[in-house]
Amino acid sequence: MFASNFLIPAGEWRRFIQSGKYKSKQAVLAFSDDLDISPAIVIGRLQHEGLLPYTHMNDLRRRYKFKEENN
């Protein structure tokens, strides 16, 4: 839980969850912007804590494709 609280302060997280707004993309974006972190961090924590299904708001995550190096 140290890493979670390091990235998102416990008091801020508690207020955000208690507000019930975490189900809204706009609220997630505003919250992550206020904390100056990626929305993917907020989404990941919401999903990890079972507050959002793993299928929700994944469009707010960045996708990377790694190119295979040819030898």
PDB file of N, CA, C and O in Angstrom:
ATOM      1  N   MET A   1       0.819  -1.196   0.000  1.00  0.00           N
ATOM      2  CA  MET A   1       0.000   0.000   0.000  1.00  0.00           C
ATOM      3  C   MET A   1       0.863   1.259   0.000  1.00  0.00           C
ATOM      4  O   MET A   1       0.372   2.343  -0.314  1.00  0.00           O
ATOM      5  N   PHE A   2       2.150   1.126   0.351  1.00  0.00           N
ATOM      6  CA  PHE A   2       3.019   2.290   0.361  1.00  0.00           C
ATOM      7  C   PHE A   2       3.062   2.951  -1.019  1.00  0.00           C
ATOM      8  O   PHE A   2       2.936   4.170  -1.134  1.00  0.00           O
ATOM      9  N   ALA A   3       3.241   2.137  -2.063  1.00  0.00           N
ATOM     10  CA  ALA A   3       3.332   2.697  -3.415  1.00  0.00           C
ATOM     11  C   ALA A   3       2.035   3.395  -3.800  1.00  0.00           C
ATOM     12  O   ALA A   3       2.061   4.466  -4.406  1.00  0.00           O
ATOM     13  N   SER A   4       0.912   2.799  -3.454  1.00  0.00           N
ATOM     14  CA  SER A   4      -0.384   3.411  -3.761  1.00  0.00           C
ATOM     15  C   SER A   4      -0.517   4.763  -3.084  1.00  0.00           C
ATOM     16  O   SER A   4      -0.951   5.731  -3.708  1.00  0.00           O
ATOM     17  N   ASN A   5      -0.147   4.836  -1.814  1.00  0.00           N
ATOM     18  CA  ASN A   5      -0.267   6.086  -1.078  1.00  0.00           C
ATOM     19  C   ASN A   5       0.802   7.095  -1.467  1.00  0.00           C
ATOM     20  O   ASN A   5       0.624   8.296  -1.264  1.00  0.00           O
ATOM     21  N   PHE A   6       1.901   6.624  -2.017  1.00  0.00           N
ATOM     22  CA  PHE A   6       2.935   7.532  -2.494  1.00  0.00           C
ATOM     23  C   PHE A   6       2.455   8.259  -3.748  1.00  0.00           C
ATOM     24  O   PHE A   6       2.644   9.467  -3.889  1.00  0.00           O
ATOM     25  N   LEU A   7       1.841   7.519  -4.640  1.00  0.00           N
ATOM     26  CA  LEU A   7       1.355   8.110  -5.892  1.00  0.00           C
ATOM     27  C   LEU A   7       0.070   8.900  -5.688  1.00  0.00           C
ATOM     28  O   LEU A   7      -0.129   9.943  -6.310  1.00  0.00           O
ATOM     29  N   ILE A   8      -0.793   8.407  -4.822  1.00  0.00           N
ATOM     30  CA  ILE A   8      -2.079   9.054  -4.538  1.00  0.00           C
ATOM     31  C   ILE A   8      -2.204   9.154  -3.016  1.00  0.00           C
ATOM     32  O   ILE A   8      -2.420   8.139  -2.353  1.00  0.00           O
ATOM     33  N   PRO A   9      -2.074  10.352  -2.455  1.00  0.00           N
ATOM     34  CA  PRO A   9      -2.164  10.492  -1.000  1.00  0.00           C
ATOM     35  C   PRO A   9      -3.466   9.898  -0.454  1.00  0.00           C
ATOM     36  O   PRO A   9      -4.536  10.068  -1.039  1.00  0.00           O
ATOM     37  N   ALA A  10      -3.351   9.195   0.682  1.00  0.00           N
ATOM     38  CA  ALA A  10      -4.477   8.463   1.257  1.00  0.00           C
ATOM     39  C   ALA A  10      -5.707   9.343   1.473  1.00  0.00           C
ATOM     40  O   ALA A  10      -6.823   8.928   1.161  1.00  0.00           O
ATOM     41  N   GLY A  11      -5.517  10.536   1.996  1.00  0.00           N
ATOM     42  CA  GLY A  11      -6.660  11.429   2.248  1.00  0.00           C
ATOM     43  C   GLY A  11      -7.352  11.848   0.970  1.00  0.00           C
ATOM     44  O   GLY A  11      -8.580  11.898   0.912  1.00  0.00           O
ATOM     45  N   GLU A  12      -6.568  12.149  -0.060  1.00  0.00           N
ATOM     46  CA  GLU A  12      -7.135  12.529  -1.362  1.00  0.00           C
ATOM     47  C   GLU A  12      -7.928  11.361  -1.947  1.00  0.00           C
ATOM     48  O   GLU A  12      -9.035  11.531  -2.458  1.00  0.00           O
ATOM     49  N   TRP A  13      -7.331  10.175  -1.857  1.00  0.00           N
ATOM     50  CA  TRP A  13      -7.987   8.975  -2.389  1.00  0.00           C
ATOM     51  C   TRP A  13      -9.303   8.722  -1.671  1.00  0.00           C
ATOM     52  O   TRP A  13     -10.326   8.466  -2.306  1.00  0.00           O
ATOM     53  N   ARG A  14      -9.275   8.794  -0.354  1.00  0.00           N
ATOM     54  CA  ARG A  14     -10.477   8.541   0.453  1.00  0.00           C
ATOM     55  C   ARG A  14     -11.599   9.526   0.078  1.00  0.00           C
ATOM     56  O   ARG A  14     -12.749   9.123  -0.095  1.00  0.00           O
ATOM     57  N   ARG A  15     -11.260  10.798  -0.045  1.00  0.00           N
ATOM     58  CA  ARG A  15     -12.271  11.802  -0.427  1.00  0.00           C
ATOM     59  C   ARG A  15     -12.833  11.523  -1.818  1.00  0.00           C
ATOM     60  O   ARG A  15     -14.037  11.637  -2.047  1.00  0.00           O
ATOM     61  N   PHE A  16     -11.958  11.162  -2.730  1.00  0.00           N
ATOM     62  CA  PHE A  16     -12.388  10.874  -4.099  1.00  0.00           C
ATOM     63  C   PHE A  16     -13.356   9.695  -4.125  1.00  0.00           C
ATOM     64  O   PHE A  16     -14.400   9.757  -4.773  1.00  0.00           O
ATOM     65  N   ILE A  17     -13.007   8.625  -3.421  1.00  0.00           N
ATOM     66  CA  ILE A  17     -13.859   7.433  -3.391  1.00  0.00           C
ATOM     67  C   ILE A  17     -15.177   7.729  -2.685  1.00  0.00           C
ATOM     68  O   ILE A  17     -16.239   7.346  -3.176  1.00  0.00           O
ATOM     69  N   GLN A  18     -15.124   8.400  -1.550  1.00  0.00           N
ATOM     70  CA  GLN A  18     -16.337   8.706  -0.792  1.00  0.00           C
ATOM     71  C   GLN A  18     -17.281   9.631  -1.556  1.00  0.00           C
ATOM     72  O   GLN A  18     -18.490   9.615  -1.329  1.00  0.00           O
ATOM     73  N   SER A  19     -16.727  10.437  -2.461  1.00  0.00           N
ATOM     74  CA  SER A  19     -17.581  11.327  -3.250  1.00  0.00           C
ATOM     75  C   SER A  19     -18.435  10.534  -4.244  1.00  0.00           C
ATOM     76  O   SER A  19     -19.475  11.015  -4.695  1.00  0.00           O
ATOM     77  N   GLY A  20     -17.996   9.321  -4.582  1.00  0.00           N
ATOM     78  CA  GLY A  20     -18.719   8.493  -5.544  1.00  0.00           C
ATOM     79  C   GLY A  20     -18.495   8.901  -6.987  1.00  0.00           C
ATOM     80  O   GLY A  20     -19.059   8.296  -7.899  1.00  0.00           O
ATOM     81  N   LYS A  21     -17.681   9.915  -7.201  1.00  0.00           N
ATOM     82  CA  LYS A  21     -17.458  10.422  -8.560  1.00  0.00           C
ATOM     83  C   LYS A  21     -16.498   9.558  -9.377  1.00  0.00           C
ATOM     84  O   LYS A  21     -16.351   9.767 -10.582  1.00  0.00           O
ATOM     85  N   TYR A  22     -15.856   8.609  -8.744  1.00  0.00           N
ATOM     86  CA  TYR A  22     -14.839   7.808  -9.425  1.00  0.00           C
ATOM     87  C   TYR A  22     -15.390   7.002 -10.598  1.00  0.00           C
ATOM     88  O   TYR A  22     -14.615   6.464 -11.388  1.00  0.00           O
ATOM     89  N   LYS A  23     -16.695   6.910 -10.723  1.00  0.00           N
ATOM     90  CA  LYS A  23     -17.303   6.159 -11.829  1.00  0.00           C
ATOM     91  C   LYS A  23     -17.382   6.980 -13.114  1.00  0.00           C
ATOM     92  O   LYS A  23     -17.768   6.460 -14.161  1.00  0.00           O
ATOM     93  N   SER A  24     -17.021   8.250 -13.037  1.00  0.00           N
ATOM     94  CA  SER A  24     -17.098   9.161 -14.172  1.00  0.00           C
ATOM     95  C   SER A  24     -15.709   9.401 -14.763  1.00  0.00           C
ATOM     96  O   SER A  24     -14.758   9.693 -14.037  1.00  0.00           O
ATOM     97  N   LYS A  25     -15.602   9.276 -16.082  1.00  0.00           N
ATOM     98  CA  LYS A  25     -14.329   9.544 -16.753  1.00  0.00           C
ATOM     99  C   LYS A  25     -13.859  10.969 -16.492  1.00  0.00           C
ATOM    100  O   LYS A  25     -12.678  11.207 -16.241  1.00  0.00           O
ATOM    101  N   GLN A  26     -14.796  11.915 -16.552  1.00  0.00           N
ATOM    102  CA  GLN A  26     -14.441  13.316 -16.338  1.00  0.00           C
ATOM    103  C   GLN A  26     -13.863  13.515 -14.942  1.00  0.00           C
ATOM    104  O   GLN A  26     -12.902  14.264 -14.767  1.00  0.00           O
ATOM    105  N   ALA A  27     -14.444  12.847 -13.951  1.00  0.00           N
ATOM    106  CA  ALA A  27     -13.957  12.972 -12.578  1.00  0.00           C
ATOM    107  C   ALA A  27     -12.571  12.337 -12.432  1.00  0.00           C
ATOM    108  O   ALA A  27     -11.710  12.881 -11.740  1.00  0.00           O
ATOM    109  N   VAL A  28     -12.356  11.207 -13.072  1.00  0.00           N
ATOM    110  CA  VAL A  28     -11.048  10.552 -13.030  1.00  0.00           C
ATOM    111  C   VAL A  28      -9.999  11.454 -13.671  1.00  0.00           C
ATOM    112  O   VAL A  28      -8.899  11.608 -13.140  1.00  0.00           O
ATOM    113  N   LEU A  29     -10.337  12.044 -14.805  1.00  0.00           N
ATOM    114  CA  LEU A  29      -9.406  12.943 -15.479  1.00  0.00           C
ATOM    115  C   LEU A  29      -9.100  14.169 -14.624  1.00  0.00           C
ATOM    116  O   LEU A  29      -7.946  14.588 -14.531  1.00  0.00           O
ATOM    117  N   ALA A  30     -10.118  14.739 -14.005  1.00  0.00           N
ATOM    118  CA  ALA A  30      -9.921  15.917 -13.150  1.00  0.00           C
ATOM    119  C   ALA A  30      -9.073  15.555 -11.933  1.00  0.00           C
ATOM    120  O   ALA A  30      -8.166  16.303 -11.567  1.00  0.00           O
ATOM    121  N   PHE A  31      -9.357  14.419 -11.306  1.00  0.00           N
ATOM    122  CA  PHE A  31      -8.619  13.974 -10.131  1.00  0.00           C
ATOM    123  C   PHE A  31      -7.154  13.739 -10.478  1.00  0.00           C
ATOM    124  O   PHE A  31      -6.264  14.195  -9.760  1.00  0.00           O
ATOM    125  N   SER A  32      -6.904  13.036 -11.564  1.00  0.00           N
ATOM    126  CA  SER A  32      -5.515  12.766 -11.957  1.00  0.00           C
ATOM    127  C   SER A  32      -4.796  14.062 -12.322  1.00  0.00           C
ATOM    128  O   SER A  32      -3.607  14.212 -12.044  1.00  0.00           O
ATOM    129  N   ASP A  33      -5.506  14.988 -12.939  1.00  0.00           N
ATOM    130  CA  ASP A  33      -4.915  16.280 -13.287  1.00  0.00           C
ATOM    131  C   ASP A  33      -4.560  17.068 -12.022  1.00  0.00           C
ATOM    132  O   ASP A  33      -3.492  17.676 -11.946  1.00  0.00           O
ATOM    133  N   ASP A  34      -5.446  17.057 -11.044  1.00  0.00           N
ATOM    134  CA  ASP A  34      -5.192  17.746  -9.772  1.00  0.00           C
ATOM    135  C   ASP A  34      -3.938  17.202  -9.080  1.00  0.00           C
ATOM    136  O   ASP A  34      -3.187  17.956  -8.462  1.00  0.00           O
ATOM    137  N   LEU A  35      -3.723  15.898  -9.189  1.00  0.00           N
ATOM    138  CA  LEU A  35      -2.573  15.261  -8.542  1.00  0.00           C
ATOM    139  C   LEU A  35      -1.344  15.216  -9.445  1.00  0.00           C
ATOM    140  O   LEU A  35      -0.269  14.791  -9.022  1.00  0.00           O
ATOM    141  N   ASP A  36      -1.512  15.655 -10.687  1.00  0.00           N
ATOM    142  CA  ASP A  36      -0.436  15.660 -11.676  1.00  0.00           C
ATOM    143  C   ASP A  36       0.129  14.248 -11.894  1.00  0.00           C
ATOM    144  O   ASP A  36       1.342  14.041 -11.908  1.00  0.00           O
ATOM    145  N   ILE A  37      -0.787  13.287 -12.062  1.00  0.00           N
ATOM    146  CA  ILE A  37      -0.422  11.909 -12.376  1.00  0.00           C
ATOM    147  C   ILE A  37      -1.231  11.453 -13.582  1.00  0.00           C
ATOM    148  O   ILE A  37      -2.214  12.093 -13.956  1.00  0.00           O
ATOM    149  N   SER A  38      -0.827  10.378 -14.171  1.00  0.00           N
ATOM    150  CA  SER A  38      -1.550   9.820 -15.311  1.00  0.00           C
ATOM    151  C   SER A  38      -2.895   9.245 -14.868  1.00  0.00           C
ATOM    152  O   SER A  38      -2.984   8.630 -13.805  1.00  0.00           O
ATOM    153  N   PRO A  39      -3.942   9.441 -15.676  1.00  0.00           N
ATOM    154  CA  PRO A  39      -5.218   8.813 -15.344  1.00  0.00           C
ATOM    155  C   PRO A  39      -5.107   7.292 -15.270  1.00  0.00           C
ATOM    156  O   PRO A  39      -5.901   6.647 -14.586  1.00  0.00           O
ATOM    157  N   ALA A  40      -4.136   6.720 -15.961  1.00  0.00           N
ATOM    158  CA  ALA A  40      -3.945   5.264 -15.930  1.00  0.00           C
ATOM    159  C   ALA A  40      -3.627   4.782 -14.517  1.00  0.00           C
ATOM    160  O   ALA A  40      -4.003   3.670 -14.147  1.00  0.00           O
ATOM    161  N   ILE A  41      -2.945   5.600 -13.730  1.00  0.00           N
ATOM    162  CA  ILE A  41      -2.627   5.235 -12.351  1.00  0.00           C
ATOM    163  C   ILE A  41      -3.906   5.157 -11.530  1.00  0.00           C
ATOM    164  O   ILE A  41      -4.093   4.235 -10.736  1.00  0.00           O
ATOM    165  N   VAL A  42      -4.780   6.131 -11.731  1.00  0.00           N
ATOM    166  CA  VAL A  42      -6.057   6.151 -11.012  1.00  0.00           C
ATOM    167  C   VAL A  42      -6.918   4.971 -11.444  1.00  0.00           C
ATOM    168  O   VAL A  42      -7.493   4.276 -10.606  1.00  0.00           O
ATOM    169  N   ILE A  43      -7.005   4.746 -12.747  1.00  0.00           N
ATOM    170  CA  ILE A  43      -7.799   3.628 -13.279  1.00  0.00           C
ATOM    171  C   ILE A  43      -7.262   2.307 -12.743  1.00  0.00           C
ATOM    172  O   ILE A  43      -8.036   1.459 -12.301  1.00  0.00           O
ATOM    173  N   GLY A  44      -5.957   2.127 -12.777  1.00  0.00           N
ATOM    174  CA  GLY A  44      -5.357   0.899 -12.280  1.00  0.00           C
ATOM    175  C   GLY A  44      -5.681   0.651 -10.816  1.00  0.00           C
ATOM    176  O   GLY A  44      -5.974  -0.478 -10.424  1.00  0.00           O
ATOM    177  N   ARG A  45      -5.630   1.694 -10.015  1.00  0.00           N
ATOM    178  CA  ARG A  45      -5.939   1.511  -8.592  1.00  0.00           C
ATOM    179  C   ARG A  45      -7.420   1.214  -8.383  1.00  0.00           C
ATOM    180  O   ARG A  45      -7.775   0.362  -7.569  1.00  0.00           O
ATOM    181  N   LEU A  46      -8.279   1.911  -9.113  1.00  0.00           N
ATOM    182  CA  LEU A  46      -9.717   1.637  -9.008  1.00  0.00           C
ATOM    183  C   LEU A  46     -10.012   0.184  -9.380  1.00  0.00           C
ATOM    184  O   LEU A  46     -10.791  -0.491  -8.707  1.00  0.00           O
ATOM    185  N   GLN A  47      -9.390  -0.284 -10.443  1.00  0.00           N
ATOM    186  CA  GLN A  47      -9.598  -1.667 -10.870  1.00  0.00           C
ATOM    187  C   GLN A  47      -8.994  -2.641  -9.862  1.00  0.00           C
ATOM    188  O   GLN A  47      -9.621  -3.642  -9.516  1.00  0.00           O
ATOM    189  N   HIS A  48      -7.802  -2.360  -9.397  1.00  0.00           N
ATOM    190  CA  HIS A  48      -7.135  -3.251  -8.433  1.00  0.00           C
ATOM    191  C   HIS A  48      -7.939  -3.375  -7.136  1.00  0.00           C
ATOM    192  O   HIS A  48      -7.994  -4.450  -6.538  1.00  0.00           O
ATOM    193  N   GLU A  49      -8.552  -2.287  -6.709  1.00  0.00           N
ATOM    194  CA  GLU A  49      -9.332  -2.310  -5.470  1.00  0.00           C
ATOM    195  C   GLU A  49     -10.763  -2.794  -5.685  1.00  0.00           C
ATOM    196  O   GLU A  49     -11.563  -2.805  -4.749  1.00  0.00           O
ATOM    197  N   GLY A  50     -11.087  -3.190  -6.908  1.00  0.00           N
ATOM    198  CA  GLY A  50     -12.406  -3.751  -7.188  1.00  0.00           C
ATOM    199  C   GLY A  50     -13.515  -2.714  -7.289  1.00  0.00           C
ATOM    200  O   GLY A  50     -14.697  -3.054  -7.227  1.00  0.00           O
ATOM    201  N   LEU A  51     -13.135  -1.457  -7.444  1.00  0.00           N
ATOM    202  CA  LEU A  51     -14.141  -0.391  -7.550  1.00  0.00           C
ATOM    203  C   LEU A  51     -14.623  -0.204  -8.988  1.00  0.00           C
ATOM    204  O   LEU A  51     -15.708   0.327  -9.224  1.00  0.00           O
ATOM    205  N   LEU A  52     -13.823  -0.638  -9.926  1.00  0.00           N
ATOM    206  CA  LEU A  52     -14.203  -0.642 -11.345  1.00  0.00           C
ATOM    207  C   LEU A  52     -13.829  -1.999 -11.924  1.00  0.00           C
ATOM    208  O   LEU A  52     -12.800  -2.565 -11.554  1.00  0.00           O
ATOM    209  N   PRO A  53     -14.642  -2.524 -12.821  1.00  0.00           N
ATOM    210  CA  PRO A  53     -14.247  -3.763 -13.508  1.00  0.00           C
ATOM    211  C   PRO A  53     -13.003  -3.503 -14.373  1.00  0.00           C
ATOM    212  O   PRO A  53     -12.762  -2.374 -14.802  1.00  0.00           O
ATOM    213  N   TYR A  54     -12.231  -4.545 -14.617  1.00  0.00           N
ATOM    214  CA  TYR A  54     -11.018  -4.408 -15.425  1.00  0.00           C
ATOM    215  C   TYR A  54     -11.311  -4.032 -16.878  1.00  0.00           C
ATOM    216  O   TYR A  54     -10.389  -3.736 -17.638  1.00  0.00           O
ATOM    217  N   THR A  55     -12.567  -4.041 -17.260  1.00  0.00           N
ATOM    218  CA  THR A  55     -12.942  -3.693 -18.635  1.00  0.00           C
ATOM    219  C   THR A  55     -13.328  -2.221 -18.779  1.00  0.00           C
ATOM    220  O   THR A  55     -13.589  -1.771 -19.895  1.00  0.00           O
ATOM    221  N   HIS A  56     -13.373  -1.467 -17.692  1.00  0.00           N
ATOM    222  CA  HIS A  56     -13.860  -0.087 -17.738  1.00  0.00           C
ATOM    223  C   HIS A  56     -12.722   0.942 -17.793  1.00  0.00           C
ATOM    224  O   HIS A  56     -11.701   0.808 -17.118  1.00  0.00           O
ATOM    225  N   MET A  57     -12.933   1.955 -18.605  1.00  0.00           N
ATOM    226  CA  MET A  57     -12.070   3.132 -18.749  1.00  0.00           C
ATOM    227  C   MET A  57     -10.661   2.833 -19.235  1.00  0.00           C
ATOM    228  O   MET A  57      -9.756   3.647 -19.050  1.00  0.00           O
ATOM    229  N   ASN A  58     -10.467   1.688 -19.846  1.00  0.00           N
ATOM    230  CA  ASN A  58      -9.144   1.353 -20.355  1.00  0.00           C
ATOM    231  C   ASN A  58      -8.720   2.254 -21.506  1.00  0.00           C
ATOM    232  O   ASN A  58      -7.544   2.283 -21.869  1.00  0.00           O
ATOM    233  N   ASP A  59      -9.662   2.986 -22.081  1.00  0.00           N
ATOM    234  CA  ASP A  59      -9.301   3.921 -23.144  1.00  0.00           C
ATOM    235  C   ASP A  59      -8.494   5.100 -22.600  1.00  0.00           C
ATOM    236  O   ASP A  59      -7.903   5.850 -23.377  1.00  0.00           O
ATOM    237  N   LEU A  60      -8.460   5.274 -21.282  1.00  0.00           N
ATOM    238  CA  LEU A  60      -7.653   6.329 -20.678  1.00  0.00           C
ATOM    239  C   LEU A  60      -6.212   5.881 -20.437  1.00  0.00           C
ATOM    240  O   LEU A  60      -5.383   6.660 -19.967  1.00  0.00           O
ATOM    241  N   ARG A  61      -5.926   4.638 -20.759  1.00  0.00           N
ATOM    242  CA  ARG A  61      -4.563   4.112 -20.623  1.00  0.00           C
ATOM    243  C   ARG A  61      -3.842   4.249 -21.953  1.00  0.00           C
ATOM    244  O   ARG A  61      -4.457   4.173 -23.017  1.00  0.00           O
ATOM    245  N   ARG A  62      -2.560   4.449 -21.885  1.00  0.00           N
ATOM    246  CA  ARG A  62      -1.744   4.486 -23.110  1.00  0.00           C
ATOM    247  C   ARG A  62      -1.362   3.067 -23.475  1.00  0.00           C
ATOM    248  O   ARG A  62      -1.058   2.244 -22.613  1.00  0.00           O
ATOM    249  N   ARG A  63      -1.383   2.801 -24.756  1.00  0.00           N
ATOM    250  CA  ARG A  63      -0.986   1.482 -25.261  1.00  0.00           C
ATOM    251  C   ARG A  63       0.350   1.622 -25.964  1.00  0.00           C
ATOM    252  O   ARG A  63       0.585   2.587 -26.690  1.00  0.00           O
ATOM    253  N   TYR A  64       1.207   0.670 -25.747  1.00  0.00           N
ATOM    254  CA  TYR A  64       2.523   0.669 -26.380  1.00  0.00           C
ATOM    255  C   TYR A  64       2.693  -0.626 -27.139  1.00  0.00           C
ATOM    256  O   TYR A  64       2.274  -1.692 -26.690  1.00  0.00           O
ATOM    257  N   LYS A  65       3.307  -0.517 -28.280  1.00  0.00           N
ATOM    258  CA  LYS A  65       3.714  -1.701 -29.034  1.00  0.00           C
ATOM    259  C   LYS A  65       5.226  -1.686 -29.097  1.00  0.00           C
ATOM    260  O   LYS A  65       5.834  -0.683 -29.470  1.00  0.00           O
ATOM    261  N   PHE A  66       5.827  -2.802 -28.729  1.00  0.00           N
ATOM    262  CA  PHE A  66       7.267  -2.900 -28.787  1.00  0.00           C
ATOM    263  C   PHE A  66       7.664  -3.535 -30.107  1.00  0.00           C
ATOM    264  O   PHE A  66       7.146  -4.578 -30.507  1.00  0.00           O
ATOM    265  N   LYS A  67       8.575  -2.886 -30.752  1.00  0.00           N
ATOM    266  CA  LYS A  67       9.053  -3.373 -32.025  1.00  0.00           C
ATOM    267  C   LYS A  67      10.167  -4.397 -31.770  1.00  0.00           C
ATOM    268  O   LYS A  67      11.103  -4.149 -31.010  1.00  0.00           O
ATOM    269  N   GLU A  68      10.037  -5.528 -32.414  1.00  0.00           N
ATOM    270  CA  GLU A  68      11.076  -6.546 -32.269  1.00  0.00           C
ATOM    271  C   GLU A  68      12.305  -6.112 -33.012  1.00  0.00           C
ATOM    272  O   GLU A  68      12.236  -5.625 -34.140  1.00  0.00           O
ATOM    273  N   GLU A  69      13.428  -6.296 -32.368  1.00  0.00           N
ATOM    274  CA  GLU A  69      14.691  -5.944 -32.998  1.00  0.00           C
ATOM    275  C   GLU A  69      15.144  -7.092 -33.870  1.00  0.00           C
ATOM    276  O   GLU A  69      15.171  -8.242 -33.431  1.00  0.00           O
ATOM    277  N   ASN A  70      15.498  -6.783 -35.102  1.00  0.00           N
ATOM    278  CA  ASN A  70      16.002  -7.804 -36.022  1.00  0.00           C
ATOM    279  C   ASN A  70      17.500  -7.944 -35.807  1.00  0.00           C
ATOM    280  O   ASN A  70      18.237  -6.958 -35.815  1.00  0.00           O
ATOM    281  N   ASN A  71      17.936  -9.166 -35.618  1.00  0.00           N
ATOM    282  CA  ASN A  71      19.387  -9.394 -35.405  1.00  0.00           C
ATOM    283  C   ASN A  71      20.102  -9.599 -36.684  1.00  0.00           C
ATOM    284  O   ASN A  71      21.316  -9.802 -36.687  1.00  0.00           O
TER     285      ASN A  71
END
